Amino acid sequence: MEITLRSYQEEVVQAALKGENSIIWLPTGGGKTRAAVYVAKKHLETTRNAKVAVLVNKVHLVDQHFNNEFNPYLGKAYRVKAISGDSSDKDLFGRLVKDSDLIICTAQILENALNSSEEEKHVELTDFSLLIIDECHHTQKESVYNKIMGRYVEKKVRKERKLPQVLGLTASPGTGGNKTLAKAVEHVLQICANLDSVIVSTKNYASKLKEVVPRPRKQYDIVEKRALDPFGDHLKLMMSLIHEFMPSTVSRSLREVGTQDYEADVVELEKTGVKEENRLITQCALHLRQYNDALLIHDTVRMVDAFNVLDEFYNSRSNKLLDGTDFFLQGLFDENRVELKQLALDARYENPKLAQLQRTLLKEFKENKMSRGIIFSKTRRGTHCLYDWVNANHELQKVKISAGILTGTGTGVNHMNQNKQKNTIKDFRLGHLNLLISTSVAEEGLDIAECNLVVRYGLLTNEIAQQQASGRARALNSVYSVVAEEGGRELRREFTNEYLESLTSNAIDQVQSMSPREFRIKITELRQMAVLIRIEAERKKDARKQRYSPDQVHLQCRGCFVFVGLGEDIRKIENSHHVNINPEFQRHYRTGKQVFLEKTFEDWEPGQVINCRKCGKDWGMEIKFKKVAILPCLNIKSFSLDTPGGKFTHKQWKDVEFQVTEFDFIDYMSSRFPDLDLDD
């Protein structure tokens, strides 16, 4: 199939066609991927032993790019292969690379293959002649893209040969949170240095680009604050009673309830309680976070949604009461439950943002029966609450609004599996659904049908997300609506993002106006600095891993502080699953429901959920390894680590300060069955 480019696409691919590393900067809907397909085709036609890797940052984009772009245009002449975390082919990645001309995969799969010592999986960067990096503005800090490009840049600094050409794609590199032009320029230069690339955009055909990607009409749908809020006031009263239950020095340090600042405070407070083994503080902090979540939900969607969050939380804990703190906290909710529910159902005090959202939707869907819209909401739970509200709203049903939820993939309660995500997007494209209620997953990369209405509802995001969301409103005469409270944080952030969007454009202009020599000197300097920083970070990371001997580290349940094992009992499988191999560990937990996962894995399968036998805290799940070994696989967030240097909590196992040994299946089975002779 012949590839036809628009004039502005032809302009932005010129650097890549000359073999230069470049970043293509085009807005959402501008055809970045099609331009990349064109570059890949020309590269395969003109480069001896060419091999192309297309890297994406989200699993669903693998199939999308394969089905919609690369395979239709290149599949007949070349061996094109799509590989994602959901694909069993990833275990033969090295072999597949050898047998393919172009592969499309998540960046994590390539990173795993670069790290793997197994011949079937391992690859080198030099196995490729062209790397195409989608949404390349993520190539910074600790992202997988930056780990891959960190290797590339280090090889470049060492003057190694045969490195692949790099082509980055982005709708906006952003400003990195910077608010001055000088700092924004530094950020853009850093992205260029991380990708070892120049940044290109259309100069001669900007008017044509505007025709193809028209900007939507932006409107601010502002609502006044609730005049009366008895439900919210009652929640705050209950929180004040918990504050009084805690030591006064603790509660005085907390900021305003119902804010992200308060959430950050109680998260830190819980950690402090764990370090001090003060269960009163840890449990109060956990419960205050639930109340604060309820206030944030109450500020965004319906009162009954906020009530349900608390009701579900306390129902799940009513049979896990351990001490006086638990009985006080459970009793406080139980005593107020009926009154809270009555207040939540009083329509006089319902969220005014929802009334405004209803007006915005009705206006578009009444005037245009073929309307299609997306509502962007902050959280997965928020999307489900809005979905329930749309379906229960008689006025919206009268105008034939048919809504669907679109969130990221995963295994949590509000996650979607990949098939459901694909089907939702397909139903929206075919018109079976005309309204998507989505988290940020639909902002970036997804090939979604043209919309004439995009609503940002209760969102606090950066300028990149704002531009990408706006780019979803691509139909003619489309509307981009911001529903927000007068003087609220969302409104202030939206105005800031508008300024940062303009600042990004100015920063790119300034970078592009540099002389080639000036740009090269700056990029070389930043590259060298990045390599030194990376080497030092690796050294510190290795030193941190050796800080304590595994037998010095005591694992304690984060819910009740009971000692459950030592660091020397922990083993890692495939560098991601951490299991306890001590048979004594079993007496510390109970098993619960069977875990079901959409994916299947080469060496293991999920077992049952495991919980602390004493306090009921969720610890993770059992896994069955190679069909025979039942191993408790632990979530590090459920434990505290008591070390000679103090007590610590961690979000991820990679942050622990002791060396975790690889799991040895033969050694493990030998210890369980000493009479077996496995040496022959």
C-alpha positions in Angstrom: 0.0 0.0 0.0 1.4 3.4 -1.0 1.9 6.0 1.8 0.8 9.5 1.0 2.0 12.3 3.3 0.6 15.8 3.7 2.9 18.7 3.0 3.7 19.3 6.7 4.4 15.6 7.3 6.9 15.6 4.3 8.6 18.6 5.9 9.1 17.1 9.4 10.4 13.7 8.1 13.3 15.3 6.1 15.9 15.0 8.9 15.0 11.4 9.5 15.2 10.5 5.8 18.8 11.9 5.9 19.6 9.4 8.7 19.7 12.0 11.4 18.2 11.5 14.9 15.1 13.6 15.2 12.0 14.3 17.3 8.8 15.0 15.3 6.6 17.5 17.1 3.1 17.5 15.8 -0.2 17.9 17.6 -2.6 15.0 18.4 -4.3 14.1 15.1 -1.5 15.5 13.0 -0.3 12.1 11.7 2.9 11.5 13.6 2.5 7.7 13.4 1.9 7.8 9.6 5.0 9.9 9.2 7.0 7.3 11.3 5.6 4.5 9.0 6.9 6.4 6.0 10.4 6.8 7.6 10.4 3.1 8.5 9.5 2.1 5.0 12.3 4.3 3.4 14.7 3.0 6.0 13.9 -0.6 5.3 14.2 0.0 1.5 17.6 1.8 1.7 19.5 0.4 4.7 21.4 -2.9 4.4 20.3 -5.5 7.1 17.8 -3.0 8.4 15.9 -3.8 11.6 13.4 -1.4 13.1 12.0 -1.3 16.7 8.9 0.7 17.4 8.6 1.4 21.1 5.4 2.4 22.9 4.7 3.2 26.6 1.3 1.4 26.9 0.3 -2.1 26.1 -2.8 -1.2 24.0 -0.8 0.9 21.6 1.2 -2.2 20.4 -1.8 -3.8 18.7 -3.2 -0.4 17.6 0.0 0.6 15.8 0.3 -2.9 14.3 -3.3 -3.1 13.0 -3.9 0.5 12.0 -0.5 1.6 10.6 2.6 -0.5 10.4 1.1 -3.8 9.2 -1.3 -2.4 6.5 1.5 -0.4 4.9 4.5 -2.6 5.5 3.2 -6.1 6.3 3.2 -7.4 2.7 6.8 -6.5 1.9 8.4 -7.0 5.4 8.2 -9.2 8.4 6.3 -7.1 10.9 5.7 -8.4 14.5 3.8 -7.0 17.5 4.9 -8.1 21.0 3.4 -7.0 24.3 3.4 -8.1 27.9 0.2 -10.0 27.1 2.0 -12.0 24.4 3.8 -15.3 25.1 6.2 -14.3 22.3 8.0 -12.0 24.7 9.8 -15.0 26.2 11.4 -15.6 22.7 12.1 -11.9 22.1 15.7 -12.3 21.0 14.8 -15.0 18.4 11.8 -12.9 17.2 14.0 -9.9 16.6 16.3 -12.0 14.5 13.4 -13.3 12.4 11.7 -9.9 11.9 12.3 -6.7 10.0 10.2 -4.5 12.2 8.9 -5.2 15.7 6.4 -3.2 17.8 6.7 -3.6 21.5 6.3 -1.9 24.9 9.6 -0.3 26.0 9.6 -2.5 29.1 9.9 -5.7 26.9 13.0 -4.2 25.2 14.4 -3.1 28.5 13.9 -6.7 29.9 15.6 -8.2 26.8 18.5 -5.8 27.1 19.0 -7.0 30.7 18.3 -10.7 30.1 21.2 -13.2 30.1 19.1 -15.9 28.4 20.0 -16.3 24.7 16.4 -16.7 23.6 15.4 -13.3 25.2 18.6 -11.2 25.0 19.2 -8.4 22.4 21.6 -5.5 22.1 20.7 -2.0 21.0 23.1 -2.5 18.1 20.8 -5.3 16.8 18.6 -2.5 15.5 19.2 0.1 12.8 16.2 2.4 13.7 14.4 3.0 17.0 11.1 4.8 16.8 9.9 6.1 20.2 6.3 6.9 20.5 5.2 9.6 23.1 8.9 10.3 23.5 8.4 13.2 25.9 8.5 10.5 28.6 12.2 10.0 27.9 13.3 11.6 31.2 14.0 10.8 34.8 13.4 7.1 35.8 11.2 6.2 32.8 11.8 3.0 30.9 12.4 5.1 27.8 15.2 6.9 29.6 16.8 3.7 30.8 17.0 2.5 27.2 18.2 5.8 25.9 20.6 6.1 28.9 22.4 3.0 27.5 22.4 4.5 24.0 23.8 7.9 25.2 26.5 6.1 27.3 27.5 4.1 24.2 27.5 7.3 22.1 29.8 9.1 24.7 32.1 6.1 24.6 32.1 6.5 20.8 30.8 3.0 20.1 29.7 2.3 16.6 26.6 0.8 14.8 24.1 2.5 17.1 20.6 2.8 15.6 19.1 5.9 14.2 16.5 7.4 16.6 13.1 8.9 15.7 11.0 10.4 18.5 7.3 11.3 18.3 5.5 13.7 20.6 2.5 16.1 20.7 4.3 18.2 23.3 7.6 17.9 25.2 6.1 20.2 27.8 8.2 22.5 30.1 9.0 20.0 32.8 6.9 22.1 35.2 9.1 25.1 34.6 7.5 28.5 34.3 10.3 30.6 32.9 11.4 30.6 29.2 15.1 29.9 30.2 14.1 26.8 32.2 11.6 25.6 29.6 14.4 25.8 27.0 16.6 23.8 29.3 13.9 21.1 29.6 13.4 20.9 25.8 17.2 20.6 25.4 17.4 17.9 28.0 14.7 15.9 26.1 16.7 16.4 22.9 19.9 15.3 24.7 18.2 12.2 26.2 17.1 11.2 22.7 20.3 12.4 21.1 18.1 14.3 18.6 17.1 17.6 17.1 13.4 18.6 17.4 11.6 19.3 14.1 8.2 20.9 13.4 6.5 22.4 10.4 7.5 25.9 9.5 6.3 26.2 5.9 3.0 24.5 6.2 1.6 25.6 9.6 -1.6 26.8 8.0 -2.2 23.4 6.4 -1.7 21.7 9.7 -4.3 24.0 11.3 -6.8 23.0 8.6 -6.2 19.3 9.3 -6.2 19.7 13.1 -8.5 22.5 13.9 -8.4 23.8 17.5 -11.7 23.3 19.4 -13.6 26.2 20.8 -12.7 26.4 24.5 -15.3 27.2 27.1 -15.2 27.5 30.8 -18.3 26.1 32.4 -17.9 27.6 35.9 -20.1 26.9 38.9 -20.4 28.6 42.2 -19.5 26.8 45.4 -22.2 25.0 47.3 -24.1 27.5 49.6 -24.9 24.8 52.1 -23.0 21.5 52.4 -24.4 19.5 55.4 -23.0 16.1 54.1 -19.5 17.6 53.7 -19.8 19.3 57.1 -20.7 16.1 58.8 -17.8 14.3 57.3 -15.5 17.1 58.5 -17.0 16.8 62.0 -16.3 13.1 62.1 -12.7 13.8 61.0 -12.3 16.3 63.8 -13.4 13.6 66.3 -10.6 11.4 65.0 -8.2 14.3 65.3 -9.2 14.7 69.0 -8.7 10.9 69.5 -5.0 11.4 68.4 -2.3 13.2 70.4 -2.9 17.0 70.0 0.7 17.5 68.6 -0.1 15.2 65.8 -3.5 16.6 64.7 -2.2 20.2 64.8 0.4 19.4 62.1 -2.3 18.5 59.5 -3.4 20.9 56.8 -6.9 21.6 55.5 -9.1 18.6 55.1 -10.5 17.7 51.7 -7.3 18.6 49.9 -4.4 16.8 48.2 -2.1 18.4 50.8 -4.1 16.8 53.6 -3.8 13.4 51.9 0.0 13.8 51.7 0.0 14.7 55.4 -1.9 11.6 56.5 0.2 9.3 54.2 3.3 10.6 56.0 1.6 10.3 59.4 0.8 6.6 58.7 4.5 6.0 58.0 5.5 7.8 61.2 3.1 5.6 63.1 4.7 2.5 61.6 8.2 3.6 62.4 7.1 4.3 66.0 5.0 1.2 66.2 2.1 3.4 67.3 -1.0 1.6 66.0 -3.3 4.4 67.2 -1.6 6.8 64.8 -1.3 4.4 61.9 -5.0 3.4 62.0 -6.3 6.9 62.5 -4.2 8.1 59.5 -5.5 5.3 57.3 -9.1 6.1 58.3 -8.6 9.8 57.8 -7.3 9.2 54.3 -10.6 7.3 53.6 -12.6 10.3 54.9 -10.5 12.7 52.8 -11.0 10.5 49.7 -14.7 10.7 50.4 -14.5 14.5 50.6 -12.6 14.7 47.3 -15.2 12.4 45.7 -18.0 14.5 47.2 -16.4 17.5 45.6 -16.3 15.8 42.2 -19.4 13.6 41.8 -22.4 12.6 43.9 -22.7 12.6 47.6 -23.9 9.0 47.5 -20.7 8.0 45.7 -18.7 9.5 48.6 -20.9 7.7 51.1 -20.5 4.4 49.3 -16.7 4.7 49.5 -16.8 4.9 53.3 -19.5 2.3 53.5 -17.5 -0.3 51.5 -14.4 0.5 53.5 -16.0 -0.1 56.9 -18.0 -3.1 55.8 -14.7 -4.7 54.7 -13.2 -4.1 58.2 -16.0 -4.8 60.6 -14.7 -8.4 61.3 -11.1 -7.4 61.6 -11.2 -5.3 64.8 -8.0 -5.8 66.9 -7.9 -3.2 69.7 -9.6 -0.1 71.2 -8.5 2.1 68.2 -10.3 -0.2 65.8 -13.4 -0.2 67.9 -13.5 3.6 68.2 -13.1 4.1 64.5 -15.6 1.5 63.5 -18.0 2.7 66.1 -17.8 6.3 64.9 -18.8 5.4 61.4 -21.5 2.9 62.6 -23.1 5.6 64.8 -23.2 8.1 62.0 -24.0 5.8 59.1 -27.8 6.4 59.0 -27.5 10.2 59.2 -24.7 10.3 56.6 -26.8 8.2 54.2 -29.9 10.5 54.7 -27.8 13.6 54.0 -26.2 11.9 50.9 -29.6 11.3 49.4 -30.9 14.9 49.9 -31.0 16.3 46.4 -31.1 19.9 47.6 -27.4 19.8 48.4 -26.2 17.8 45.3 -22.9 18.7 43.6 -23.5 21.8 41.3 -20.7 20.6 39.0 -22.9 17.7 38.0 -25.8 20.1 37.1 -23.4 22.1 34.9 -22.0 18.9 33.3 -25.6 17.9 32.5 -26.2 21.3 30.8 -23.0 21.0 28.8 -23.9 17.5 27.6 -27.5 18.3 26.8 -26.6 21.3 24.7 -24.3 19.3 22.5 -26.4 16.1 22.2 -29.7 18.0 21.7 -28.2 20.2 18.9 -26.4 17.4 17.2 -27.8 13.8 17.2 -24.5 12.5 15.9 -22.5 14.0 18.7 -19.6 12.1 20.3 -17.9 13.2 23.4 -15.3 12.3 26.0 -15.3 13.2 29.7 -11.9 13.1 31.3 -12.0 12.4 35.0 -9.1 12.0 37.4 -9.6 8.6 38.9 -10.9 5.2 37.9 -13.4 5.3 40.7 -14.5 8.7 39.4 -15.2 7.3 35.9 -17.4 4.6 37.4 -19.3 7.2 39.5 -19.9 9.4 36.5 -21.0 6.4 34.5 -23.6 5.5 37.1 -24.7 9.1 37.2 -25.2 9.3 33.4 -27.1 6.0 33.4 -29.4 7.2 36.3 -30.0 10.6 34.7 -33.4 10.7 32.9 -32.6 13.9 31.0 -29.4 12.5 29.6 -31.1 9.2 28.6 -33.8 11.2 26.8 -31.2 12.5 24.3 -29.9 9.0 23.8 -26.6 9.3 25.5 -25.0 5.8 25.6 -21.9 5.9 27.8 -18.9 3.6 28.2 -16.0 3.6 30.6 -12.3 3.7 29.5 -9.6 3.2 32.0 -6.1 1.7 32.1 -5.5 -2.0 32.1 -4.6 -3.9 35.3 -5.9 -6.3 37.9 -7.5 -3.9 40.4 -11.2 -3.6 41.1 -11.7 -0.6 38.8 -9.2 -1.7 36.1 -10.2 -2.9 32.6 -8.7 -5.9 30.9 -7.2 -5.3 27.4 -10.1 -7.0 25.5 -12.7 -4.9 27.3 -10.7 -1.8 26.5 -10.4 -2.7 22.8 -14.2 -3.5 22.6 -15.1 -0.1 24.3 -13.0 1.8 21.7 -14.5 -0.2 18.9 -18.0 0.4 20.1 -17.3 4.1 20.3 -15.8 4.1 16.8 -18.9 2.3 15.4 -21.3 4.6 17.2 -22.7 2.0 19.6 -21.4 4.3 22.3 -21.4 8.1 21.9 -19.9 9.1 25.2 -16.6 7.9 26.8 -15.9 8.5 30.4 -12.2 8.1 30.7 -9.1 8.5 32.8 -5.9 9.9 31.2 -5.5 6.7 29.2 -7.5 8.3 26.3 -5.5 11.5 26.3 -2.4 9.9 24.9 -1.9 7.8 21.8 -5.2 5.9 21.5 -6.8 6.0 18.1 -10.3 7.2 19.1 -13.0 8.4 16.7 -13.3 12.2 16.2 -15.2 13.9 18.9 -17.1 17.2 18.9 -17.1 17.5 22.7 -14.3 17.0 25.2 -14.9 17.8 28.8 -12.2 18.0 31.5 -14.1 17.4 34.7 -12.4 18.0 38.1 -8.9 17.5 36.7 -5.5 18.7 37.9 -3.0 17.8 35.3 -0.1 19.3 33.4 0.1 21.2 30.1 0.9 18.0 28.1 -2.2 16.2 29.3 -4.3 19.3 28.6 -3.0 19.6 25.0 -3.6 15.9 24.4 -7.1 16.0 25.8 -7.9 19.1 23.7 -6.5 17.2 20.6 -9.3 14.6 21.0 -11.8 17.3 20.0 -11.0 17.0 16.3 -14.4 17.3 14.6 -15.3 20.5 12.9 -16.8 23.1 15.3 -15.9 21.0 18.3 -16.1 22.2 21.9 -13.5 21.8 24.7 -15.2 22.4 28.0 -13.6 22.9 31.4 -16.2 22.2 34.2 -14.8 23.7 37.4 -15.7 25.6 40.6 -15.3 29.3 40.6 -11.8 30.2 42.0 -11.0 26.5 42.4 -7.7 24.7 42.0 -8.8 23.1 38.7 -9.5 26.5 37.1 -6.2 27.9 38.3 -4.3 24.9 36.9 -6.1 25.2 33.5 -5.0 28.9 33.2 -1.5 27.9 34.2 -1.5 25.1 31.6 -2.6 27.6 28.9 0.5 29.7 29.7 2.8 26.6 29.8 1.5 25.4 26.4 2.5 28.8 24.9 5.8 28.6 26.8 6.5 25.2 25.4 6.1 26.5 21.8 8.4 29.5 22.5 11.0 27.2 24.1 11.0 24.9 21.0 11.3 28.0 18.7 14.3 29.1 20.7 15.9 25.7 20.5 15.3 25.5 16.8 16.8 28.9 16.2 20.1 27.9 17.8 23.0 27.5 15.4 23.9 23.8 14.7 27.2 24.4 16.5 25.6 25.9 19.6 23.0 23.2 19.7 25.6 20.4 19.3 27.8 21.8 22.1 24.9 22.1 24.5 23.6 18.6 23.7 27.0 17.1 24.0 27.4 18.7 27.4 24.0 17.5 28.6 24.7 14.0 27.3 28.0 13.8 29.2 26.4 15.1 32.3 23.6 12.5 32.0 26.1 9.7 31.7 28.0 10.8 34.8 24.8 11.1 36.8 23.7 7.7 35.7 27.0 6.0 36.6 26.9 7.7 40.1 23.2 6.8 40.6 24.0 3.1 39.7 26.9 3.2 42.2 24.7 4.6 45.0 22.0 2.1 44.1 24.5 -0.8 44.4 25.8 0.6 47.7 22.3 0.9 49.0 21.5 -2.7 48.2 24.5 -3.8 50.4 23.7 -1.5 53.3 22.3 -4.4 55.5 22.8 -8.1 55.6 19.6 -10.0 54.8 19.7 -11.6 58.2 19.7 -8.2 59.9 16.3 -7.2 58.3 13.1 -8.1 60.1 9.8 -8.1 58.3 6.8 -6.9 60.3 3.2 -6.7 59.3 2.4 -3.0 58.6 -1.1 -3.4 60.1 -0.2 -4.9 63.5 3.6 -4.9 63.7 3.9 -8.6 64.3 7.3 -10.1 63.3 6.8 -12.5 60.4 10.3 -13.2 58.9 13.8 -12.1 57.9 15.2 -10.6 54.8 17.2 -13.8 54.2 13.8 -15.6 53.7 13.1 -13.6 50.6 13.8 -14.7 47.0 13.0 -13.0 43.7 11.6 -14.6 40.6 12.2 -13.1 37.2 13.4 -9.9 39.0 9.8 -9.0 39.8 8.0 -11.5 42.1 9.3 -11.6 45.7 8.5 -14.8 47.6 9.2 -16.1 51.1 10.7 -19.5 51.0 10.7 -20.2 54.8 8.1 -22.9 55.5 7.5 -21.3 59.0 6.0 -18.2 57.2 2.8 -20.1 56.4 1.7 -20.0 60.1 1.5 -16.1 59.9 -1.1 -15.9 57.2 -4.5 -17.1 56.1 -5.6 -17.7 52.5 -8.6 -16.2 50.9 -10.2 -16.0 47.5 -8.6 -17.4 44.4 -6.9 -14.8 42.2 -7.8 -14.8 38.5 -5.6 -13.0 36.0 -6.3 -12.4 32.3 -2.7 -13.1 31.3 -0.9 -16.5 31.5 2.7 -16.8 32.5 5.5 -19.2 31.5 6.5 -20.6 34.9 3.8 -19.6 37.4 0.1 -19.2 38.0 -1.8 -17.2 40.6 -3.1 -18.9 43.8 -5.1 -17.5 46.7 -5.0 -14.1 48.3 -3.1 -14.1 51.6 -3.8 -12.0 54.7 -2.2 -11.4 58.1 -3.5 -14.0 60.5 -3.6 -11.5 63.3 -5.0 -8.3 61.8 -6.3 -9.4 58.4 -4.0 -7.0 56.3 -3.7 -8.0 52.7 -0.2 -9.3 52.1 -0.3 -10.4 48.5 -1.1 -13.9 47.1 0.3 -17.4 46.8 1.7 -18.4 43.4 2.2 -21.9 42.0 5.7 -22.1 40.5 6.3 -24.8 37.8 3.1 -26.5 38.8 4.5 -27.8 42.1 5.9 -25.1 44.5 3.3 -23.1 46.4 5.0 -19.8 47.3 3.7 -16.7 49.2 4.3 -13.7 46.9 4.5 -10.5 49.0 3.5 -6.9 48.4 6.3 -4.8 50.1 3.7 -2.1 50.8 2.1 -4.4 53.4 5.2 -4.6 55.5 7.7 -2.5 57.4 11.4 -3.4 57.6 13.1 -3.2 60.9 16.9 -2.7 60.4 19.9 -1.7 62.5 19.5 1.8 61.0 15.8 2.1 61.9 12.4 1.1 60.6 11.5 1.7 57.0 8.5 1.4 54.6 8.9 1.0 50.9 6.6 1.2 47.8 8.6 -1.2 45.7 11.0 -4.1 46.4 13.7 -2.4 44.3 14.0 0.2 47.0 14.9 -2.2 49.9 18.4 -1.8 51.3 19.5 -5.5 51.3 20.4 -7.9 48.6 17.6 -10.2 47.5 18.8 -13.6 46.1 17.4 -15.1 42.9 15.0 -18.0 43.6 16.7 -21.4 42.9 14.0 -23.9 42.1 16.3 -27.0 42.4 17.7 -25.8 45.7 14.2 -25.0 47.1 12.9 -28.5 46.1 16.0 -30.2 47.5 15.4 -28.5 50.9 11.8 -29.5 50.9 12.6 -33.1 49.9 16.0 -33.9 51.3 15.7 -37.6 50.3 15.6 -36.7 46.6 18.9 -37.0 44.8 18.8 -34.2 42.2 22.5 -34.1 41.4 22.5 -37.0 38.9 
